[in-house]
Amino acid sequence: MKVHILDDWFDTLRGLPCFSLLDRHDVTVWTDHQPDPAALAERVKEAEALVLFRERTPVGADLLALLPNLRLISQRSVYPHVDVDACTANKVLLCSNMHGGTPSYAAAEHTLALILASYRQIPQQVASLKAGGWQSGVGRTLRGRTLGLYGYGRIAGAVAEYAKAMGIKVQWWASDAGRARAAQDGETVAPSREAFFATSDIVSVHIRLKPETRGIITAADLAAMQPRALFVNTSRSGLVDKGVLEAEIAKGRLHAAVDVFDHEPLTDVSNPLLTHPNVVATPHIGYVTEDEFDLQFSDIFEQINAYADGAPIHIINEGVWTGR
């Protein structure tokens, strides 16, 4: 098959073990980002299979209409950036492994790194030292603090393990089913949503972005957090109601550590999530490690091989395959 891989910005995949899974295919790797659907369609017009690098490129009806040779889109995890109905209308099969066997330890580690960076003022201290200064402030100790984890999933579970090893107390909030599982597992569940936000020194969000979870973190939730509390988001920006984190940060009451933004790549350097001293921000690198890429793209490339062998796996729009 003619396989085109989009948005491999640092040309990483060709150097990973998983890339050998594509040995029998004609593979083109694009190492830049092309946001214009017409221009993108021109460069991948011969593609029979398109590999997506998470949500870096949205795939809508306008793009799909320009790709008559396309038969398969292969990716991993959630797909809010893909118009599934348009895929079906254009007879393009979408395959995405929604249930990877292990949590993203990379994302969990990055969550802990952001918490440490914020509490110990690491970006500010490094900047001071490089500018010829010395200590630029006084940080805080994590041991004995309370970490509130919103979402009882595998990544949050890994974060909880790291936190407990450091002497951090952990409490949970989640859906009704998630809270029930947490309680059954002997974990500490906050008595109410309000208490969860009010009694956590740190709140970290770990849920998938779906229509029902968009904007699930509200202005009232952030307002309930205690002064100097830290809000962490390494999941998806859309989980927070639009503009409310920026508004709360502007008051100078909360701290934040974020890896995700409403518009990515973020080019607005005036954004308060980049300029405010209470915020530590990174450019969506929670999952960006060689090890994590090898794990994720093994799934993606196996989906391509399964399709080529006539037995596709991880199908999202089943009707395309059964109705062929």
matplotlib code that plots the C-alpha trace (Angstrom):
import matplotlib.pyplot as plt

x = [0.0, 1.0, 1.2, 1.7, 2.6, 1.7, 3.4, 6.4, 8.1, 11.4, 11.6, 11.6, 9.6, 12.1, 14.6, 12.3, 12.0, 8.3, 9.0, 10.1, 6.4, 6.0, 8.7, 6.3, 4.6, 5.6, 6.0, 6.2, 6.9, 6.1, 8.1, 6.3, 2.7, 0.5, -2.7, -4.4, -6.6, -6.2, -2.4, -2.3, -4.5, -2.1, 0.9, -0.9, -3.1, -1.7, -2.1, -4.1, -3.4, -3.0, -1.2, -2.1, 0.2, -2.4, -4.5, -1.9, -3.9, -7.8, -9.4, -12.7, -15.0, -13.1, -9.9, -11.5, -13.3, -10.0, -8.5, -10.2, -7.4, -7.6, -9.0, -7.6, -6.9, -4.8, -4.2, -4.4, -6.8, -9.6, -10.5, -12.2, -10.1, -11.6, -15.0, -16.1, -19.3, -17.3, -14.9, -17.9, -19.4, -16.1, -15.7, -12.6, -12.1, -10.9, -8.9, -7.9, -6.8, -8.8, -7.6, -3.8, -2.5, -0.4, -0.9, 1.1, 3.8, 5.3, 2.2, 2.2, 5.9, 5.4, 2.5, 4.8, 7.6, 5.2, 4.1, 7.7, 8.7, 5.9, 6.4, 10.2, 10.1, 12.5, 11.9, 12.4, 15.4, 17.1, 16.4, 17.9, 21.0, 21.5, 21.0, 23.9, 21.7, 21.4, 18.4, 15.3, 12.6, 11.5, 9.8, 7.4, 7.7, 5.4, 5.5, 2.3, 0.3, -2.9, -3.1, -6.6, -6.8, -9.9, -10.6, -10.0, -8.0, -4.7, -2.6, -4.0, -3.3, 0.4, 0.5, -1.0, 1.8, 4.5, 2.8, 2.3, 6.0, 6.8, 4.6, 1.8, -1.7, -4.1, -7.8, -10.1, -13.0, -14.5, -17.7, -20.1, -18.7, -15.1, -15.7, -17.3, -14.3, -11.9, -13.9, -13.9, -10.2, -9.8, -8.8, -9.9, -12.8, -13.7, -17.1, -18.3, -17.1, -16.9, -14.8, -12.5, -11.5, -11.5, -9.3, -6.7, -3.4, -3.0, -5.7, -4.6, -7.1, -6.9, -10.0, -10.7, -12.1, -15.5, -18.6, -19.9, -16.6, -15.9, -15.9, -16.3, -14.0, -15.9, -15.2, -16.9, -14.5, -11.4, -12.9, -13.4, -9.7, -7.7, -5.3, -1.9, -3.4, -2.0, -4.1, -2.5, -3.7, -1.7, -4.9, -6.8, -7.4, -11.1, -11.8, -11.7, -14.5, -13.2, -11.3, -11.9, -8.4, -6.9, -9.4, -8.5, -4.8, -5.1, -6.4, -3.0, -4.7, -4.0, -1.0, -1.2, 1.0, -0.3, 0.8, -2.3, -3.9, -7.1, -5.1, -2.0, 0.6, 0.2, 1.6, 0.1, 3.0, 0.8, -1.4, -1.5, -0.7, 2.7, 3.3, 2.0, 4.6, 2.3, 2.2, 4.6, 3.8, 5.1, 4.2, 2.1, 5.0, 3.4, 3.4, 6.5, 9.2, 10.8, 9.5, 5.9, 6.1, 7.4, 4.5, 1.8, 3.0, 3.4, -0.4, -0.9, 1.4, -0.2, -3.6, -2.2, -0.9, -4.1, -6.0, -3.6, -4.2, -7.9, -8.7, -8.7, -8.6, -9.7, -12.4, -14.3, -16.8, -17.7, -20.1, -17.3, -15.9, -19.1, -20.7, -17.7]
y = [0.0, 3.6, 4.9, 8.6, 9.6, 13.2, 15.6, 13.6, 16.9, 15.6, 12.6, 10.3, 7.3, 6.0, 5.5, 3.4, -0.4, -0.2, 1.3, -2.1, -3.2, -1.1, -2.8, -4.2, -0.8, 2.3, 4.8, 8.6, 10.6, 14.2, 16.1, 19.5, 20.5, 21.6, 23.2, 24.0, 21.0, 21.7, 21.8, 18.8, 16.8, 17.6, 16.3, 13.1, 12.5, 9.1, 7.8, 4.7, 4.8, 7.9, 7.8, 10.5, 11.8, 12.2, 15.4, 17.4, 17.4, 17.6, 15.4, 16.8, 16.4, 19.0, 17.0, 13.6, 14.8, 15.5, 12.1, 9.5, 6.9, 6.9, 3.8, 3.8, 6.2, 4.7, 6.3, 5.7, 6.7, 9.3, 11.0, 14.3, 15.7, 13.2, 13.5, 9.9, 10.5, 12.0, 9.0, 6.7, 8.8, 8.6, 4.8, 5.5, 3.1, 4.6, 2.3, 3.5, 1.4, 2.8, 0.4, 0.3, -2.4, 0.0, 3.5, 6.3, 6.4, 9.2, 11.4, 10.4, 11.2, 14.6, 15.4, 14.8, 16.8, 19.8, 19.6, 19.5, 22.3, 24.5, 23.8, 24.3, 27.2, 25.3, 27.4, 30.7, 29.4, 28.2, 31.5, 33.4, 31.3, 31.6, 35.4, 35.7, 35.7, 33.2, 32.1, 33.9, 32.8, 30.2, 27.0, 24.7, 21.0, 18.4, 15.9, 16.0, 17.9, 16.6, 15.7, 15.6, 13.4, 13.9, 10.8, 7.2, 5.9, 4.3, 7.5, 8.9, 5.6, 5.9, 9.5, 8.4, 5.7, 8.3, 10.8, 8.3, 7.3, 10.9, 11.1, 13.0, 12.3, 11.4, 11.8, 11.2, 12.6, 11.0, 9.9, 7.9, 4.7, 5.9, 6.9, 3.6, 1.8, 4.0, 3.3, -0.4, -0.3, 1.3, 4.7, 8.0, 9.6, 13.2, 13.5, 15.9, 17.7, 21.0, 19.4, 17.8, 21.2, 23.0, 20.5, 19.6, 21.5, 20.2, 19.2, 17.2, 16.3, 12.9, 12.2, 11.8, 14.6, 13.6, 15.7, 14.9, 15.9, 19.1, 22.0, 19.7, 21.9, 25.1, 28.5, 27.5, 24.5, 26.7, 29.4, 26.7, 26.0, 27.4, 30.3, 29.2, 25.8, 24.3, 23.2, 20.8, 19.8, 17.3, 15.8, 18.1, 21.9, 21.4, 19.7, 23.2, 25.6, 28.1, 31.0, 30.2, 29.1, 32.2, 34.4, 32.7, 32.9, 36.6, 37.2, 35.9, 33.5, 30.2, 28.5, 26.3, 23.8, 23.0, 21.0, 21.5, 24.5, 25.5, 26.1, 24.0, 24.8, 27.9, 30.9, 33.7, 34.5, 37.0, 34.2, 34.5, 30.8, 31.7, 35.1, 34.8, 34.0, 31.6, 29.3, 26.5, 25.6, 23.0, 22.5, 19.3, 16.9, 14.7, 11.7, 12.8, 10.3, 7.7, 4.9, 6.1, 6.7, 3.1, 1.7, 3.8, 3.5, -0.3, -0.3, 2.0, 0.1, -3.2, -1.8, -1.0, -4.6, -6.1, -4.0, -5.1, -8.7, -8.3, -8.5, -5.0, -4.4, -1.6, -0.5, 2.7, 2.9, -0.7, 0.0, 0.9, -2.6, -4.6, -2.7, -2.8]
z = [0.0, -0.5, 3.1, 4.0, 7.5, 8.5, 11.0, 12.1, 12.9, 14.0, 11.6, 14.6, 13.4, 10.8, 13.6, 15.8, 15.8, 14.9, 11.5, 10.2, 10.4, 7.2, 5.2, 2.6, 1.9, -0.1, 2.7, 2.6, 5.8, 6.0, 8.6, 8.4, 9.0, 6.1, 7.5, 4.2, 3.1, -0.6, -0.4, 1.9, -0.5, -3.4, -1.5, -0.3, -3.4, -4.1, -0.5, 0.1, 3.8, 5.9, 9.3, 11.8, 14.5, 17.2, 16.6, 14.8, 11.5, 11.5, 8.8, 7.6, 4.6, 2.6, 2.7, 2.2, -0.9, -2.5, -1.8, -4.1, -3.6, 0.2, 1.8, 5.3, 8.1, 10.9, 14.3, 18.0, 20.8, 20.6, 17.3, 17.8, 14.9, 12.4, 10.8, 11.0, 9.0, 6.2, 6.3, 6.0, 3.1, 1.3, 2.0, 4.1, 7.0, 10.3, 12.6, 16.0, 19.0, 21.9, 24.5, 24.5, 26.8, 29.1, 30.3, 28.8, 31.3, 29.4, 30.0, 33.7, 34.1, 32.4, 34.8, 37.7, 36.0, 35.6, 39.3, 40.4, 38.0, 39.4, 43.1, 42.9, 40.4, 38.1, 34.9, 36.8, 38.7, 35.5, 33.8, 36.7, 36.7, 32.9, 33.2, 35.6, 38.7, 41.5, 43.5, 42.3, 44.9, 47.4, 46.3, 48.1, 49.3, 47.9, 50.7, 52.8, 50.1, 48.7, 45.0, 43.5, 40.4, 38.2, 36.2, 37.4, 34.5, 33.8, 33.4, 36.6, 38.3, 37.3, 38.5, 41.8, 42.2, 41.7, 44.0, 46.8, 46.6, 47.3, 50.3, 48.6, 49.7, 46.8, 46.5, 43.5, 41.6, 38.4, 36.8, 39.0, 37.7, 38.1, 41.7, 42.4, 41.1, 43.1, 46.3, 45.5, 45.1, 48.5, 47.2, 48.9, 47.0, 47.9, 49.5, 46.9, 43.7, 45.7, 48.4, 45.8, 44.4, 47.7, 49.6, 46.9, 46.9, 43.3, 40.8, 37.8, 35.0, 33.3, 31.3, 27.6, 25.5, 24.3, 23.6, 27.1, 28.8, 26.8, 29.3, 32.2, 34.3, 35.0, 36.4, 39.6, 40.0, 39.6, 41.9, 44.6, 44.7, 47.5, 47.0, 45.5, 44.5, 41.3, 38.4, 36.0, 32.5, 30.4, 28.9, 26.6, 26.7, 25.7, 29.1, 30.6, 29.8, 27.3, 28.8, 32.4, 33.2, 31.6, 33.6, 36.9, 36.3, 35.5, 39.0, 40.3, 42.8, 41.2, 39.7, 36.6, 34.7, 31.2, 28.3, 26.1, 24.5, 22.6, 19.4, 18.6, 17.7, 19.9, 18.1, 20.3, 22.5, 24.4, 25.7, 29.6, 29.8, 28.4, 30.0, 33.5, 36.1, 37.9, 34.9, 33.7, 30.1, 27.7, 24.0, 24.2, 24.9, 27.4, 25.0, 23.1, 23.9, 21.6, 23.8, 23.7, 20.0, 19.4, 21.5, 19.9, 16.3, 16.6, 17.1, 14.1, 11.8, 12.8, 11.8, 8.4, 8.0, 9.2, 6.6, 3.9, 4.9, 4.6, 8.3, 9.7, 13.5, 15.8, 13.3, 14.2, 11.3, 10.8, 8.0, 5.5, 5.8, 6.0, 3.2, 0.8]

ax = plt.figure().add_subplot(projection="3d")
ax.plot(x, y, z, "-o")
ax.set_aspect("equal")
plt.show()
